[in-house]
Structures are given as C-alpha cells and as structure tokens.
C-alpha cells in the first residue's frame, strides 16, 4: 500500500523537474532495458531505449541541451530522436510498442498510441457552407 501511495504521488508530480534528475532517469532506463544509453552504439538494442529516454525527458520539460549533455549527444540528435519517436507512434510501430510495454506505468503516459491511430485513420476536411465552416472526419483508405 505504501509503495502505491508513493507511486501515485510521483505520478502526480512527475512533471516537476526537481523531483526527477536526468541522471536518475537515464539509470532507470538503463536498468529497465539492460543497456547503457550513453554508449555510442547504433544498434536497435541501444537506439530505442535512447529514443524513449529522449521523449520522456522532453515530456518532463528538460531542455534539448540538458538531455543531449546527459547522454553525450548533441541537442540536434535529441530533436531527431523525438521526431523519430513521434513518427513511430503515428505509424503504430511494433518495435517501439514492445519497448514501451517494458516501461512502468508512469512512463507509458508519455507515449499515446491512440493519438497516432487517430491521426493515421482519420482525415479532417473543411467544408464552407454560407458563413459556417464545418469540420468533419472521414476514413482514409490506408
């Protein structure tokens, strides 16, 4: 019961940078995926956890420079990593999903696959009728 209360408190205050340091987040990601995201390796074993770290840290409102410095990367690499994760979410990527399933619940909230599914399957159209503008969604053929 006590750990549940601590986790609930942590979830509510996760967006507060003072509660979480980037080094602690990196250590936790390293232990979950059993890799060191600070290494200069480019295999999938290292890339996906690194991307997950970047997206989570960005969601926690850390700057791109802080994120990059914490794992020995340039801030433009962080920008690219966050874009890649968003692309994987939009295409509902199975590899990213497998990695996300290993995460504790408090981190899964930063990866909303439902948004990607909606973006992929629905296309918004704007119709002008007299002075009214009506938006409606249509299914795409994808």
DSSP file (Angstrom, degrees, kcal/mol; ACC not computed):
  #  RESIDUE AA STRUCTURE BP1 BP2  ACC     N-H-->O    O-->H-N    N-H-->O    O-->H-N    TCO  KAPPA ALPHA  PHI   PSI    X-CA   Y-CA   Z-CA
    1    1 A X     >        0   0    0      0, 0.0     4,-1.9     0, 0.0     5,-0.2   0.000 360.0 360.0 360.0 -41.3    0.0    0.0    0.0
    2    2 A X  H  >  +     0   0    0      1,-0.2     4,-2.3     2,-0.2     5,-0.2   0.906 360.0  49.7 -64.5 -41.6    2.8    2.4    0.9
    3    3 A X  H  > S+     0   0    0      1,-0.2     4,-2.9     2,-0.2    -1,-0.2   0.877 108.2  54.7 -65.4 -35.0    4.6    1.9   -2.5
    4    4 A X  H  > S+     0   0    0      2,-0.2     4,-2.4     1,-0.2    -1,-0.2   0.911 109.1  47.5 -62.8 -41.6    1.3    2.5   -4.3
    5    5 A X  H  X S+     0   0    0     -4,-1.9     4,-2.4     2,-0.2    -2,-0.2   0.906 112.5  49.0 -65.7 -42.2    0.9    5.9   -2.4
    6    6 A X  H  X S+     0   0    0     -4,-2.3     4,-2.6     2,-0.2    -2,-0.2   0.928 112.1  48.6 -63.1 -44.4    4.5    6.8   -3.2
    7    7 A X  H  X S+     0   0    0     -4,-2.9     4,-2.7     2,-0.2    -2,-0.2   0.894 110.8  51.0 -62.6 -39.9    4.0    5.9   -6.9
    8    8 A X  H  X S+     0   0    0     -4,-2.4     4,-2.1     2,-0.2    -1,-0.2   0.918 111.7  47.1 -63.1 -44.0    0.7    7.9   -7.0
    9    9 A X  H  X S+     0   0    0     -4,-2.4     4,-1.6     1,-0.2    -2,-0.2   0.914 113.0  49.6 -61.6 -43.0    2.5   11.0   -5.5
   10   10 A X  H  < S+     0   0    0     -4,-2.6     4,-0.3     1,-0.2    -2,-0.2   0.907 109.4  51.3 -64.0 -42.4    5.3   10.5   -8.0
   11   11 A X  H >< S+     0   0    0     -4,-2.7     3,-0.9     1,-0.2     4,-0.3   0.905 110.2  49.1 -62.3 -41.6    2.9   10.3  -11.0
   12   12 A X  H 3< S+     0   0    0     -4,-2.1     3,-0.3     1,-0.2    -1,-0.2   0.823 120.4  36.3 -68.0 -30.3    1.1   13.5  -10.0
   13   13 A X  T >< S+     0   0    0     -4,-1.6     3,-1.6    -5,-0.2     6,-0.3   0.178  82.1 110.2-108.3  16.2    4.4   15.4   -9.6
   14   14 A X  T <  S+     0   0    0     -3,-0.9    -1,-0.2    -4,-0.3    -2,-0.1   0.812  71.9  61.6 -64.0 -30.4    6.4   13.8  -12.4
   15   15 A X  T 3  S+     0   0    0     -4,-0.3     2,-0.7    -3,-0.3    -1,-0.3   0.601  81.5  97.0 -74.1  -8.5    6.3   17.0  -14.5
   16   16 A X    X>  -     0   0    0     -3,-1.6     3,-1.6     1,-0.2     4,-0.7  -0.732  66.7-154.2 -83.6 113.5    8.2   18.8  -11.8
   17   17 A X  G >4 S+     0   0    0     -2,-0.7     3,-0.6     1,-0.3    -1,-0.2   0.785  88.9  65.9 -59.7 -28.6   11.9   18.7  -12.8
   18   18 A X  G 34 S+     0   0    0      1,-0.2    -1,-0.3    -3,-0.1     3,-0.1   0.772  97.6  54.4 -68.5 -24.0   13.1   18.9   -9.2
   19   19 A X  G <4 S+     0   0    0     -3,-1.6     2,-0.4    -6,-0.3    -1,-0.2   0.771 113.6  41.7 -78.2 -25.2   11.6   15.5   -8.4
   20   20 A X    <<  -     0   0    0     -4,-0.7     2,-0.3    -3,-0.6    -1,-0.2  -0.983  67.8-158.9-129.6 127.4   13.5   13.8  -11.3
   21   21 A X     >  -     0   0    0     -2,-0.4     4,-2.2     1,-0.1     5,-0.2  -0.760  27.4-123.8 -98.5 150.8   17.1   14.3  -12.4
   22   22 A X  H  > S+     0   0    0     -2,-0.3     4,-2.8     1,-0.2     5,-0.2   0.869 112.5  56.0 -61.2 -36.3   18.1   13.3  -15.9
   23   23 A X  H  > S+     0   0    0      2,-0.2     4,-2.3     1,-0.2    -1,-0.2   0.896 108.0  48.3 -63.2 -39.1   20.8   11.0  -14.5
   24   24 A X  H  > S+     0   0    0      2,-0.2     4,-2.3     1,-0.2    -2,-0.2   0.903 111.8  49.1 -67.0 -40.9   18.2    9.2  -12.4
   25   25 A X  H  X S+     0   0    0     -4,-2.2     4,-2.6     2,-0.2    -2,-0.2   0.921 111.2  49.8 -63.5 -43.7   16.0    8.8  -15.5
   26   26 A X  H  X S+     0   0    0     -4,-2.8     4,-2.7     1,-0.2    11,-0.3   0.909 110.6  50.0 -62.2 -42.1   18.9    7.5  -17.5
   27   27 A X  H  X S+     0   0    0     -4,-2.3     4,-2.3     2,-0.2    -1,-0.2   0.899 111.2  49.1 -62.7 -40.3   19.8    5.0  -14.8
   28   28 A X  H  X S+     0   0    0     -4,-2.3     4,-2.3     2,-0.2    -2,-0.2   0.922 112.1  46.9 -66.9 -43.3   16.3    3.8  -14.7
   29   29 A X  H  X S+     0   0    0     -4,-2.6     4,-2.4     1,-0.2     6,-0.2   0.916 111.9  52.7 -62.5 -42.6   16.0    3.4  -18.5
   30   30 A X  H  X>S+     0   0    0     -4,-2.7     5,-1.2     1,-0.2     4,-1.2   0.908 112.0  44.8 -58.8 -43.0   19.4    1.6  -18.4
   31   31 A X  H  <5S+     0   0    0     -4,-2.3    -1,-0.2     2,-0.2    -2,-0.2   0.862 112.3  51.3 -72.7 -34.6   18.2   -0.8  -15.8
   32   32 A X  H  <5S+     0   0    0     -4,-2.3    -2,-0.2     1,-0.2    -1,-0.2   0.937 123.7  28.4 -66.3 -45.9   14.8   -1.5  -17.5
   33   33 A X  H  <5S-     0   0    0     -4,-2.4    -1,-0.2    -5,-0.2    -2,-0.2   0.460 102.1-128.1 -97.3  -2.0   16.4   -2.3  -20.9
   34   34 A X  T  <5S+     0   0    0     -4,-1.2     2,-0.3    -5,-0.2    -3,-0.2   0.883  72.8 104.1  55.9  43.9   19.7   -3.6  -19.6
   35   35 A X  S   <S-     0   0    0     -5,-1.2     2,-0.6    -6,-0.2    -1,-0.2  -0.894  74.2-117.2-139.0 168.8   21.8   -1.3  -21.8
   36   36 A X    >   -     0   0    0     -2,-0.3     3,-1.7     1,-0.1    -9,-0.1  -0.934  19.4-165.8-111.9 108.0   23.8    1.9  -21.4
   37   37 A X  T 3  S+     0   0    0     -2,-0.6    -1,-0.1     1,-0.3   -10,-0.0   0.636  82.8  70.0 -70.2 -12.2   22.1    4.6  -23.5
   38   38 A X  T 3  S+     0   0    0    -12,-0.1    -1,-0.3     2,-0.1     8,-0.0   0.658  77.5 102.9 -77.8 -15.5   25.2    6.8  -23.1
   39   39 A X  S <  S-     0   0    0     -3,-1.7    -4,-0.0     1,-0.1    32,-0.0  -0.269  80.1-124.0 -67.4 156.8   27.3    4.4  -25.3
   40   40 A X        +     0   0    0      2,-0.0    -1,-0.1    33,-0.0     2,-0.1   0.158  67.2 128.9 -87.9  18.5   28.0    5.5  -28.9
   41   41 A X        -     0   0    0      1,-0.1     0, 0.0     2,-0.0     0, 0.0  -0.396  44.9-160.4 -76.8 152.9   26.4    2.3  -30.3
   42   42 A X        +     0   0    0     -2,-0.1    -1,-0.1     4,-0.1     2,-0.1   0.197  47.0 120.4-119.4  15.4   23.8    2.5  -33.1
   43   43 A X  S >> S-     0   0    0      1,-0.1     4,-2.6     4,-0.1     3,-1.6  -0.401  77.0-108.8 -78.0 160.3   22.1   -0.9  -32.9
   44   44 A X  H 3> S+     0   0    0      1,-0.3     4,-1.5     2,-0.2     5,-0.4   0.806 116.7  68.3 -57.5 -30.4   18.4   -1.2  -32.2
   45   45 A X  H 34 S+     0   0    0      1,-0.2     4,-0.3     2,-0.1    -1,-0.3   0.834 115.3  26.1 -58.5 -32.6   19.2   -2.6  -28.7
   46   46 A X  H <> S+     0   0    0     -3,-1.6     4,-1.7     2,-0.1    -2,-0.2   0.759 116.0  61.4 -99.6 -32.6   20.6    0.9  -27.8
   47   47 A X  H  X S+     0   0    0     -4,-2.6     4,-2.9     2,-0.2     5,-0.2   0.943 101.6  48.3 -66.7 -50.7   18.6    3.2  -30.1
   48   48 A X  H  X S+     0   0    0     -4,-1.5     4,-2.7     1,-0.2     5,-0.2   0.927 113.1  46.6 -61.9 -46.8   15.1    2.5  -29.0
   49   49 A X  H  > S+     0   0    0     -5,-0.4     4,-2.4    -4,-0.3    -1,-0.2   0.894 113.4  51.1 -60.9 -35.6   15.8    2.9  -25.2
   50   50 A X  H  X S+     0   0    0     -4,-1.7     4,-2.5     2,-0.2    -2,-0.2   0.922 110.6  47.8 -65.7 -43.4   17.7    6.1  -26.1
   51   51 A X  H  X S+     0   0    0     -4,-2.9     4,-2.6     2,-0.2     5,-0.2   0.907 111.3  51.1 -62.1 -41.8   14.8    7.5  -28.1
   52   52 A X  H  X S+     0   0    0     -4,-2.7     4,-2.5    -5,-0.2    -2,-0.2   0.908 109.8  50.2 -62.4 -41.8   12.4    6.6  -25.2
   53   53 A X  H  X S+     0   0    0     -4,-2.4     4,-2.8    -5,-0.2     5,-0.2   0.931 111.0  49.2 -59.7 -46.3   14.7    8.4  -22.8
   54   54 A X  H  X S+     0   0    0     -4,-2.5     4,-2.4     1,-0.2    -2,-0.2   0.924 112.9  46.0 -61.4 -46.0   14.8   11.5  -25.1
   55   55 A X  H  X S+     0   0    0     -4,-2.6     4,-2.2     2,-0.2    -1,-0.2   0.911 114.6  47.6 -64.6 -43.0   11.0   11.6  -25.5
   56   56 A X  H  X S+     0   0    0     -4,-2.5     4,-1.4    -5,-0.2    -2,-0.2   0.929 113.3  47.1 -64.9 -45.5   10.4   11.1  -21.7
   57   57 A X  H  <>S+     0   0    0     -4,-2.8     5,-2.0     1,-0.2    -1,-0.2   0.889 111.8  51.1 -64.3 -38.8   12.9   13.8  -20.8
   58   58 A X  H ><5S+     0   0    0     -4,-2.4     3,-1.6    -5,-0.2    -1,-0.2   0.895 108.5  52.0 -63.9 -40.0   11.4   16.2  -23.3
   59   59 A X  H 3<5S+     0   0    0     -4,-2.2    -1,-0.2     1,-0.3    -2,-0.2   0.788 102.9  59.0 -66.3 -27.3    8.0   15.5  -21.9
   60   60 A X  T 3<5S-     0   0    0     -4,-1.4    -1,-0.3    -5,-0.1    -2,-0.2   0.336 121.1-111.1 -83.4   7.6    9.4   16.3  -18.4
   61   61 A X  T < 5 +     0   0    0     -3,-1.6     2,-0.2     1,-0.2    -3,-0.2   0.724  64.3 151.5  71.5  26.0   10.3   19.8  -19.8
   62   62 A X      < -     0   0    0     -5,-2.0    -1,-0.2     1,-0.1     2,-0.1  -0.596  50.1-106.4 -78.6 151.6   14.0   19.4  -19.8
   63   63 A X     >  -     0   0    0     -2,-0.2     4,-2.2     1,-0.1     5,-0.2  -0.354  22.7-115.1 -75.4 159.9   15.8   21.4  -22.5
   64   64 A X  H  > S+     0   0    0      1,-0.2     4,-2.6     2,-0.2     5,-0.2   0.873 117.1  52.8 -62.1 -37.5   17.3   19.8  -25.5
   65   65 A X  H  > S+     0   0    0      2,-0.2     4,-2.8     1,-0.2    -1,-0.2   0.911 108.6  49.4 -65.2 -42.8   20.8   20.8  -24.4
   66   66 A X  H  > S+     0   0    0      2,-0.2     4,-1.8     1,-0.2    -2,-0.2   0.913 113.1  47.1 -61.8 -43.0   20.3   19.2  -21.0
   67   67 A X  H  X S+     0   0    0     -4,-2.2     4,-0.9     2,-0.2    -2,-0.2   0.943 114.5  46.1 -64.6 -48.2   19.0   16.0  -22.5
   68   68 A X  H >X>S+     0   0    0     -4,-2.6     5,-3.3     1,-0.2     3,-0.8   0.915 112.0  50.7 -61.7 -44.7   21.9   15.8  -25.0
   69   69 A X  H ><5S+     0   0    0     -4,-2.8     3,-0.7     1,-0.2    -1,-0.2   0.854 103.7  59.7 -62.6 -34.9   24.5   16.6  -22.5
   70   70 A X  H 3<5S+     0   0    0     -4,-1.8    -1,-0.2     1,-0.2    -2,-0.2   0.762 117.4  30.3 -68.8 -23.3   23.3   13.9  -20.1
   71   71 A X  H <<5S-     0   0    0     -4,-0.9    -1,-0.2    -3,-0.8    -2,-0.2   0.248 116.1-104.8-118.4  12.2   23.8   11.1  -22.7
   72   72 A X  T <<5S+     0   0    0     -3,-0.7     2,-0.3    -4,-0.5    -3,-0.2   0.853  79.6 121.9  72.7  35.2   26.8   12.6  -24.5
   73   73 A X      < -     0   0    0     -5,-3.3    -1,-0.3    -6,-0.2     2,-0.2  -0.831  65.1-103.0-125.5 163.6   24.8   13.7  -27.6
   74   74 A X    >>  -     0   0    0     -2,-0.3     4,-1.2     1,-0.1     3,-0.9  -0.514  33.6-115.1 -82.2 154.6   24.2   17.0  -29.4
   75   75 A X  H 3> S+     0   0    0      1,-0.3     4,-1.9     2,-0.2     5,-0.1   0.798 115.6  60.3 -64.2 -26.7   20.9   18.7  -29.0
   76   76 A X  H 3> S+     0   0    0      1,-0.2     4,-2.2     2,-0.2    -1,-0.3   0.816  99.9  56.2 -70.1 -28.0   20.1   18.2  -32.7
   77   77 A X  H <> S+     0   0    0     -3,-0.9     4,-2.5     2,-0.2    -1,-0.2   0.875 105.8  51.4 -66.6 -36.7   20.3   14.5  -32.1
   78   78 A X  H  X S+     0   0    0     -4,-1.2     4,-2.5     2,-0.2     5,-0.2   0.913 107.7  51.8 -65.9 -42.6   17.7   14.9  -29.4
   79   79 A X  H  X S+     0   0    0     -4,-1.9     4,-2.2     1,-0.2    -2,-0.2   0.938 111.9  46.9 -57.6 -47.2   15.4   16.7  -31.8
   80   80 A X  H  X S+     0   0    0     -4,-2.2     4,-2.5     1,-0.2    -2,-0.2   0.899 111.1  51.8 -62.5 -41.5   15.8   13.9  -34.3
   81   81 A X  H  X S+     0   0    0     -4,-2.5     4,-2.2     2,-0.2    -1,-0.2   0.902 109.8  48.1 -62.9 -42.0   15.1   11.3  -31.7
   82   82 A X  H  X S+     0   0    0     -4,-2.5     4,-2.2     2,-0.2    -1,-0.2   0.900 112.1  50.1 -66.0 -40.6   11.9   13.0  -30.5
   83   83 A X  H  X S+     0   0    0     -4,-2.2     4,-2.3    -5,-0.2    -2,-0.2   0.909 109.6  51.4 -62.7 -41.5   10.8   13.3  -34.1
   84   84 A X  H  X S+     0   0    0     -4,-2.5     4,-2.7     2,-0.2    -2,-0.2   0.927 109.3  49.5 -62.4 -44.7   11.5    9.6  -34.7
   85   85 A X  H  X S+     0   0    0     -4,-2.2     4,-2.4     1,-0.2    -1,-0.2   0.924 110.9  49.9 -60.9 -43.9    9.5    8.5  -31.7
   86   86 A X  H  X S+     0   0    0     -4,-2.2     4,-2.3     1,-0.2    -1,-0.2   0.886 111.2  49.8 -62.6 -37.7    6.6   10.7  -32.8
   87   87 A X  H  X S+     0   0    0     -4,-2.3     4,-2.0     2,-0.2    -2,-0.2   0.902 109.9  50.3 -65.4 -41.2    6.8    9.1  -36.3
   88   88 A X  H  <>S+     0   0    0     -4,-2.7     5,-2.6     1,-0.2     4,-0.4   0.884 110.8  50.0 -63.8 -38.0    6.9    5.6  -34.7
   89   89 A X  H ><5S+     0   0    0     -4,-2.4     3,-1.0     3,-0.2    -2,-0.2   0.922 109.6  50.4 -66.1 -43.8    3.8    6.5  -32.7
   90   90 A X  H 3<5S+     0   0    0     -4,-2.3    -2,-0.2     1,-0.3    -1,-0.2   0.857 115.0  43.0 -64.0 -34.7    1.9    7.8  -35.7
   91   91 A X  T 3<5S-     0   0    0     -4,-2.0    -1,-0.3    -5,-0.1    -2,-0.2   0.418 110.2-123.7 -91.7   3.0    2.7    4.6  -37.7
   92   92 A X  T < 5 -     0   0    0     -3,-1.0    -3,-0.2    -4,-0.4     2,-0.1   0.935  34.5-155.2  58.3  50.5    1.9    2.4  -34.7
   93   93 A X     >< -     0   0    0     -5,-2.6     4,-1.8     1,-0.1    -1,-0.2  -0.352  13.7-150.5 -65.7 129.8    5.4    0.8  -34.8
   94   94 A X  H  > S+     0   0    0      2,-0.2     4,-2.3     1,-0.2     5,-0.2   0.852  94.1  55.7 -70.7 -35.9    5.5   -2.7  -33.2
   95   95 A X  H  > S+     0   0    0      2,-0.2     4,-1.8     1,-0.2    -1,-0.2   0.933 110.5  44.9 -64.4 -45.2    9.2   -2.4  -32.2
   96   96 A X  H  > S+     0   0    0      1,-0.2     4,-2.7     2,-0.2    -1,-0.2   0.907 111.1  54.7 -63.6 -40.3    8.5    0.8  -30.2
   97   97 A X  H  X S+     0   0    0     -4,-1.8     4,-2.1     1,-0.2    -2,-0.2   0.900 105.8  52.1 -60.1 -41.5    5.4   -0.8  -28.7
   98   98 A X  H  X S+     0   0    0     -4,-2.3     4,-0.6     1,-0.2    -1,-0.2   0.909 112.5  45.6 -61.0 -42.0    7.4   -3.8  -27.4
   99   99 A X  H >< S+     0   0    0     -4,-1.8     3,-1.0     1,-0.2     4,-0.4   0.897 111.0  52.1 -68.3 -40.4    9.9   -1.4  -25.8
  100  100 A X  H >< S+     0   0    0     -4,-2.7     3,-1.6     1,-0.3    -1,-0.2   0.859 100.5  62.8 -65.2 -34.9    7.1    0.7  -24.3
  101  101 A X  H 3< S+     0   0    0     -4,-2.1    -1,-0.3     1,-0.3    -2,-0.2   0.737  97.5  58.3 -63.8 -21.3    5.5   -2.4  -22.8
  102  102 A X  T << S+     0   0    0     -3,-1.0    -1,-0.3    -4,-0.6    -2,-0.2   0.654  90.4  95.1 -79.2 -16.1    8.6   -2.9  -20.6
  103  103 A X  S <  S-     0   0    0     -3,-1.6     2,-0.0    -4,-0.4   -74,-0.0  -0.390  84.2-105.3 -77.3 151.2    8.2    0.5  -19.1
  104  104 A X    >>  -     0   0    0      1,-0.1     3,-1.5    -2,-0.1     4,-1.3  -0.344  39.6-103.1 -65.5 158.9    6.5    1.2  -15.7
  105  105 A X  H 3> S+     0   0    0      1,-0.3     4,-0.9     2,-0.2     3,-0.1   0.822 117.1  64.9 -55.2 -36.4    3.1    2.8  -16.0
  106  106 A X  H 34 S+     0   0    0      1,-0.2    -1,-0.3     2,-0.2     3,-0.1   0.794 107.7  41.4 -63.6 -26.1    4.3    6.2  -15.0
  107  107 A X  H X4 S+     0   0    0     -3,-1.5     3,-1.7     1,-0.2    -1,-0.2   0.738 100.4  70.5 -90.8 -24.3    6.4    6.4  -18.2
  108  108 A X  H >< S+     0   0    0     -4,-1.3     3,-1.7     1,-0.3    -2,-0.2   0.754  83.6  73.1 -63.4 -22.7    3.8    4.9  -20.5
  109  109 A X  T 3< S+     0   0    0     -4,-0.9    -1,-0.3     1,-0.3    -2,-0.1   0.711  88.1  61.7 -66.2 -18.3    1.7    8.1  -20.2
  110  110 A X  T <  S+     0   0    0     -3,-1.7     2,-0.5     1,-0.2    -1,-0.3   0.532  97.6  62.5 -83.8  -5.3    4.3    9.9  -22.4
  111  111 A X    <   -     0   0    0     -3,-1.7     2,-1.0    -4,-0.2    -1,-0.2  -0.853  65.1-178.7-125.0  94.4    3.6    7.6  -25.4
  112  112 A X    >>  +     0   0    0     -2,-0.5     4,-0.9     1,-0.2     3,-0.6  -0.782   8.3 176.8-101.0  97.2    0.0    7.9  -26.5
  113  113 A X  H 3> S+     0   0    0     -2,-1.0     4,-2.2     1,-0.2    -1,-0.2   0.743  75.6  70.4 -70.4 -22.3   -0.5    5.5  -29.4
  114  114 A X  H 3> S+     0   0    0      1,-0.2     4,-2.3     2,-0.2    -1,-0.2   0.892  95.4  53.6 -62.3 -38.6   -4.2    6.4  -29.6
  115  115 A X  H <> S+     0   0    0     -3,-0.6     4,-2.6     1,-0.2    -1,-0.2   0.922 109.2  48.3 -60.4 -44.2   -3.3    9.8  -30.9
  116  116 A X  H  X S+     0   0    0     -4,-0.9     4,-2.2     1,-0.2    -2,-0.2   0.891 110.3  51.4 -63.3 -40.2   -1.2    8.2  -33.7
  117  117 A X  H  X S+     0   0    0     -4,-2.2     4,-2.2     2,-0.2     5,-0.2   0.908 111.3  47.4 -63.7 -42.4   -4.0    5.8  -34.6
  118  118 A X  H  X S+     0   0    0     -4,-2.3     4,-2.2     1,-0.2    -2,-0.2   0.933 112.4  49.1 -64.8 -45.6   -6.5    8.7  -34.8
  119  119 A X  H  < S+     0   0    0     -4,-2.6    -1,-0.2     1,-0.2    -2,-0.2   0.867 114.6  46.4 -61.2 -36.0   -4.1   10.8  -37.0
  120  120 A X  H  < S+     0   0    0     -4,-2.2    22,-0.2    -5,-0.2    -1,-0.2   0.855 119.9  35.1 -77.6 -35.1   -3.5    7.9  -39.3
  121  121 A X  H  < S+     0   0    0     -4,-2.2    19,-1.7    -5,-0.2     2,-0.4   0.685 110.6  61.7 -97.5 -18.6   -7.1    6.7  -39.8
  122  122 A X  E  <  -A  139   0A   0     -4,-2.2     2,-0.5    -5,-0.2    17,-0.2  -0.887  58.1-166.6-113.5 141.2   -9.0   10.0  -39.8
  123  123 A X  E     -A  138   0A   0     15,-2.3    15,-1.9    -2,-0.4     2,-0.3  -0.988  17.4-138.2-125.3 125.6   -8.6   12.8  -42.2
  124  124 A X  E     -A  137   0A   0     -2,-0.5     2,-0.4    13,-0.2    13,-0.2  -0.644  18.7-168.2 -86.2 136.2  -10.2   16.2  -41.4
  125  125 A X  E     -A  136   0A   0     11,-2.3    11,-1.8    -2,-0.3     2,-0.5  -0.944  13.3-141.5-122.1 145.7  -11.9   18.1  -44.1
  126  126 A X  E     -A  135   0A   0     -2,-0.4     2,-0.5     9,-0.2     9,-0.2  -0.923  17.9-172.7-108.5 125.0  -13.1   21.7  -44.1
  127  127 A X  E     -A  134   0A   0      7,-2.6     7,-2.9    -2,-0.5     2,-0.6  -0.969  12.2-149.1-119.4 130.2  -16.4   22.5  -45.7
  128  128 A X  E     +A  133   0A   0     -2,-0.5     2,-0.5     5,-0.2     5,-0.2  -0.872  18.2 175.1 -99.8 122.3  -17.6   26.0  -46.2
  129  129 A X  E >   -A  132   0A   0      3,-2.9     3,-2.9    -2,-0.6     2,-0.2  -0.960  62.9 -58.5-127.6 114.2  -21.4   26.4  -46.2
  130  130 A X  T 3  S-     0   0    0     -2,-0.5     0, 0.0     1,-0.3     0, 0.0  -0.339 119.9 -22.0  49.5-115.1  -22.6   30.0  -46.3
  131  131 A X  T 3  S+     0   0    0     -2,-0.2     2,-0.4    -3,-0.1    -1,-0.3   0.467 121.5  93.8-100.5  -2.4  -21.0   31.6  -43.3
  132  132 A X  E <   -A  129   0A   0     -3,-2.9    -3,-2.9     2,-0.0     2,-0.5  -0.707  58.6-156.1 -93.1 140.5  -20.5   28.3  -41.4
  133  133 A X  E     -A  128   0A   0     -2,-0.4     2,-0.5    -5,-0.2    -5,-0.2  -0.972  14.9-166.0-111.5 123.7  -17.3   26.4  -41.5
  134  134 A X  E     -A  127   0A   0     -7,-2.9    -7,-2.6    -2,-0.5     2,-0.5  -0.929   7.3-159.8-115.7 129.9  -17.8   22.7  -40.7
  135  135 A X  E     +A  126   0A   0     -2,-0.5     2,-0.3    -9,-0.2    -9,-0.2  -0.896  18.7 169.4-102.9 134.3  -15.1   20.2  -39.9
  136  136 A X  E     -A  125   0A   0    -11,-1.8   -11,-2.3    -2,-0.5     2,-0.4  -0.990  27.7-124.7-143.1 156.7  -15.8   16.6  -40.3
  137  137 A X  E     -A  124   0A   0     -2,-0.3     2,-0.3   -13,-0.2   -13,-0.2  -0.791  22.0-173.8-103.1 139.5  -13.7   13.4  -40.2
  138  138 A X  E     -A  123   0A   0    -15,-1.9   -15,-2.3    -2,-0.4     2,-0.2  -0.952  30.5-107.6-126.5 150.1  -13.6   10.8  -43.0
  139  139 A X  E     -A  122   0A   0     -2,-0.3   -17,-0.2   -17,-0.2     2,-0.2  -0.538  31.4-137.4 -74.6 140.1  -11.9    7.5  -43.0
  140  140 A X        -     0   0    0    -19,-1.7    -1,-0.0    -2,-0.2   -20,-0.0  -0.528  18.4-118.1 -90.4 166.6   -8.8    7.2  -45.2
  141  141 A X              0   0    0      1,-0.2    -1,-0.1    -2,-0.2   -20,-0.1   0.339 360.0 360.0 -88.4   8.4   -8.1    4.2  -47.3
  142  142 A X              0   0    0    -22,-0.2    -1,-0.2   -21,-0.1   -21,-0.1   0.486 360.0 360.0 -70.1 360.0   -4.8    3.3  -45.5
